[in-house]
Amino acid sequence: MYIMKRKTIKMKNKKNKYYRIFDKYSRNKTYLTKKEIIKLMKKEFKLSYSSNVVISLMNIWGKRVNQSKVILKEEFHKLFKKPDGFFRDILI
């Protein structure tokens, strides 16, 4: 039982790291817009991609809110998961 509890605590801490980054760059704390995701990539990870790559990111992992694609908070941690996540090579 102790091992299981310890494992769930580790998973919560890992998600908290992602959510802290998310909250730092999100204005409304529920989703990231295209501008916010670009700012996050430049400041946090020192990444710079062309607009076509960013549009693809938004189309693949984003959901439509108010006629624009956004990354929801519930989906953000999936960007870091292997094998398909956009940020799969980045360790936090």
N, C-alpha and C positions, 0 to 999 in steps of 0.2 A: 504494500500500500504506500509506503514511504517513497519508493522509486517512482510510482505513477504520479504522485503528488508533485514530486520534484520536476518531473518531465513537463507537466502542465504549467508549472510556474515558469520554466525556461521558455516555453512557447509564448506565454503571455508577455514576458519581458521582451522577447524578440519582436512581437507585434507592436508593443509599446514604442520601440525604437522607430519603427516605420510610421506609427501614428504621430510621434513627436515631430518628425520631419514633415509629415503631411500638414499638421496644424501650424507649423512655422510658416508655410508658404500659402496656405489656403486662407482667403479672406473670410469666408462664411463657415468654415470648419466642417462642411458637408461634402464639398467636391472641389477639384482643381480644374481651372480653365486652361486653355491652351497657353496663354501668356504665363500663367503661374507655373505650369509644368516646365516651360522653357527656362524660367528663372530658377526653378529648383535644380534642373540639370546643370545649369551653368555655375551656380553658387555652391551647391553641395558636392557634386560629382565631377566638376570641371569638364563637362561634356558639351559638345556643340554639334548639332545635327542640322541638316538642311530642312527647309520647311516641308518638303515632301515626306521625309522620315517622321517628322512630328505629326503630320496629318495622318499618316498610316498608324502611328501609335494611338492617336485619338479614335480612329475608326475601328481599330481592332479591340482595344480594351475599354473604350469610352461608352457611355450611355448618353442618350439624348435628353437634355434638360433645357427648356426655354429655347428651342430651335438651334441649339449648339451642342456639340459633343463635349463631355466632361468626364473626368476620372473620379468616380465615387470613392468615398473613404473606405467602404467595405471591400472594394476591388483593388485598392492601392497596394496592399501587401502581396497580391498575386503577381505584381510586376517584378518581384524579386525572386520568385520561385522558378526552379529549374524544371523542365528543360525549355519552356516556352516564354518565360517572362522577359520583358524588355530590358530590365536591369539585372538579369540573372547572374552576370559576372561581377556584380558589385557586392561587396561584403560590408555590413554595418556593424 
